[in-house]
Amino acid sequence: MRVFVRLLAVLVFLVVASACAPARVAPPTVTAPRFPEFVEPLIPGDLSSHPGVAAQHRAWQFLQAGDLRSADRELTTLLKTDAAFYPADTALGYVDLARKDNRQALEHFDRVLGRAADYVPALVGKGHALMALNRDRDALESFEAAFAIDGTLGDVSRQIDVLKLRVVQQELASARQAVRAGKSDEAIRAYQHAIESSPESAFLYRELAAIEHTSGNDDAALDHFRQANALEPDATTLVAMADLLSARGEIEPALKAYRDALALERDPAVEDKIAALEERAQLARLPAEYRAIETAAQITRADLAALIGQRLSGLLGVTAARDVGVITDIRGHWAEPWILAVVRAGVMDPLPNHTFQPRGVIRRVEFAQAMRPLLAKVAVVAPEQARRWQGARGRFTDVSTSHVAYTAASVATASGVMEMTDNAFQPTRPVSGAEAIAALDRLAALAPQAVAATPR
């Protein structure tokens, strides 16, 4: 019974086809296809016995010979008898492509893919139609879907490469235009789309990272800097990543990135950044009390000892150390090592009762008295500099020549280490942390070769 029904269906098809079709023209022999980029809609196995297979083949020969009218007639007649025969619908889509009726072609391909989503000829045809409609991203998706099913499609592979480049160029142009217009969110989306099309392009990650950093998305920026560097190690990328890490206070990772950058390309500016960051790293390991000195409104004796001991350690050893005996009130104090260092160097003195009084406030007169022995050490290593202050006799409106600190004040101001306003020394004014650091920096500049490279 089934055989009879099938034969009857074939007979009906032939009768209808004969009634509908005009006299057939013999299909041409095609030696040079007019549309070699078109993928012939081959007949799936479950349709191999369909009575329209021969007509489908004839239509494709007409198409590739350039006889679009005959191809259209064959396919239209075939679809009138069986609208579900999707290879013919696909071929008719290619006929529309040849006519440059791209929207009509797209309707054919979409209808076919609604029936058979993995039918490669329809996927490729859809890609061509979309590309002709300037929908490059959608075309790329269709071509990639076809190539994922059939990796032997060399023309499709080449088309994918071309489209990827075009899509990236379009997205990149949009992204950069958005950056110029100050539209960061739009720029980020455009870069992300470009990366989807070209995930191996390191420069896209670098540019996206820069925009994300500008927009305050530092976590995302770091991720994309790292992706860029993984794809293409580059000194510029590493420095940008290190700058960001440094700004976030992530010192050790920043140092590693700077050093990796130097390994790729020597750059004195990067060397300077490493030196400064190493100083920060050392400073971060110092006591919190030390780090707070810079912003202190007034410093203590312990603060001054710590600043001198830390910043001018190389200068302290210029002359022989002295025996200071026991100091009773500094044991366990955060500045104890520095206090001992400056006392042994003769820069600061303990009191007669064997105390140091680390909490005592430093006024300008005490500060000058500490600068005097330090300047004497500078004179040992840089005698030419010492001519500026040796034998100096200052003229102050508030410090007489008989004042106990007159010589110290004269030396400190003549050397440029301490400053005055209108010849007023202000001996009793407390010294701030910033003022003390600035003065010590000026002193260090007098004999840089003797100053240890320690964190400031």
Buried (B, 14 or more C-beta within 10 A) or exposed (E): EEEEEEEEEEEEBEEBBEEEBEEEEEBBEBEEBEBEEBBBBBBEEEBEEBBBBEBBBBBBBBBBBBBBEBBBBBBBBBBEBBEEBBBBBBBBBBBBBBEEBBEBBBBBBEBBBEEBEEBBBBBBBBBBBBBBBEBBBBBBBBBBBBBEEBEEBEEBBEBBEEBBEBBBBBBBEBBBEBBEEEBBEBBBBBBBBBBBBBEEBBBBBBBBBBBBBEBEBBEBBBBBBBBBBEBBBBBBBBBBBBBBBBEEEBBEBBBBBBBBBBEBEEBEEBEEBBEEBBBBBBBEEBEEBBEEBBEBEBBBBBBBBBBBBBBBBBBBBBEEEEEBEEBEBBEEBBBBEBBBBBBBBBBBEBEEEEEBBBEBEBBBBBBBBBBBBBBBBBBEBBEEBBEBBBEBEBEBEEBEEEBEBBBBBBBBBBBBBBEBEEEEBBBEBBBBBBBBBBBBEBBBEBBEEBBEEBBB
